[in-house]
Amino acid sequence: MIQRRITRQIKVGGVPVGGAAAISVQSMTNTPTRDVRATVAQIRRLEAAGCEIVRVAVPDAASAQAISSIKARVRIPVVADVHFDHRLAIAAARAGADGLRINPGNIGGSRKVKAVVDCARACGIPIRIGVNSGSLEKDLLKKYNGATPEGMVASALRHVELLRGLDFHDVKVSLKASDVQRTVAAYRLLAAATDLPVHLGVTEAGTLFSGLVKSALGIGMLLAEGIGDTLRVSLTRDPVEEVRAGFEILAALDIRRRGPEIIACPTCGRTRIDLFGIVERVEKALAGSAAPIRIAVMGCVVNGPGEAREADVGIAGGGRRGRPLPERPGDPEGSRREARGGPAPGGRRAPKKSPA
């Protein structure tokens, strides 16, 4: 049983982050934010996939102003991601953003940070201090001989103290590097130094396969240690895939589950059915479902029934025959449908029918 680290709780819109709140799954749009129609369409797809907080880039004034129109058309909280120009953070907050993400390495000096903090306080929204290894302050790069975990944490704590000195406490922190080792080490150091809620992620993780592996390792190790209050899986991909991956990581650690879990064997020389095609069809058909069921599609009867014994629905198939999975203890009598032509548990056989 994973013991969650106790953190202070903040709220991003109506979503609690930290404390005993469920670990939330985030994503970020890749449409031009000023294109309201395209951005709203993408956010609605993310909402359907289960996304709970969405971040939008704010590179210019038009993007900041667009937040007002976007917010009126979506349900989940919208966080403004701002770099280089503190005035854009202020404009986004005034346009209705539910939170701000600023990078302390490039947003400006203490006077500019104070202006952002004053606006966030007036608007009642939190700030995420987002430290990336690629944009660490020059003095810290020199002091720590590069973008080390210690340097990343020093950057975060420096800005946490700056915000505390301004009597602002609705803060969460992220520490992201493009490699797993630095990311994990930095979050461990931060967790030992503060009780602030943290946003997990491995930045610039890469394409689908490399990004999934890096994120699963980095985010997964931290979650297994009880570290993490909200997360984003960064992929060079449709952001909907990020949401799906986030929930898969949480489900694999038995932390949180959303939607069906599909169990399928990797296939071998005994496989006599189009298992790849069947699984893809099942996955596509259930893409929008939030039902917490387990479905097994296995390629033969050797290990299939045993390995998928705890599935709610499933079959082990071979050629034109299929075998129903054994009933789980406690299942009502007859709750499993018998597969066409396959032997049922206890030696009974399903009624024979002509092959399809």
Number of C-alpha atoms within 10 A of each C-alpha: 8 12 10 17 19 17 21 18 18 22 17 22 18 13 16 17 23 26 18 14 14 14 21 23 24 25 24 26 19 16 17 15 24 22 13 19 14 15 21 21 15 19 28 16 15 26 18 15 22 23 26 22 27 20 21 26 20 25 19 17 14 15 21 28 21 19 28 18 15 24 18 10 14 15 15 21 21 25 28 31 23 24 21 15 16 20 18 23 31 22 22 29 27 18 18 23 30 29 28 28 24 23 23 25 23 16 18 14 11 13 10 14 20 17 14 23 24 17 18 24 16 11 17 15 22 24 25 23 25 23 27 22 23 14 14 22 17 11 12 18 17 11 10 14 10 17 21 19 24 17 23 33 22 19 24 23 17 13 19 22 13 16 21 13 11 13 12 18 18 22 23 25 23 28 27 26 24 19 16 21 14 21 26 25 17 21 26 16 15 24 19 9 11 13 16 22 26 27 27 28 29 31 23 17 23 18 13 15 12 13 22 22 15 23 29 23 17 22 26 22 15 19 24 17 13 16 26 27 27 24 25 26 29 27 24 16 13 14 24 21 18 27 24 19 20 27 25 18 21 22 15 13 15 12 16 14 18 17 20 18 20 17 17 20 19 10 15 9 7 11 17 15 19 13 21 14 10 14 19 11 12 14 16 11 10 15 14 14 16 14 12 12 15 16 21 25 24 30 27 25 18 11 13 23 23 12 15 23 17 17 21 19 19 27 26 27 25 19 11 12 17 23 25 24 29 19 21 13 8 6 10 9 7 8 11 17 14 21 21 21 18 21 17 20 14 7 7 10 15 17 11 10 8 6 8 5
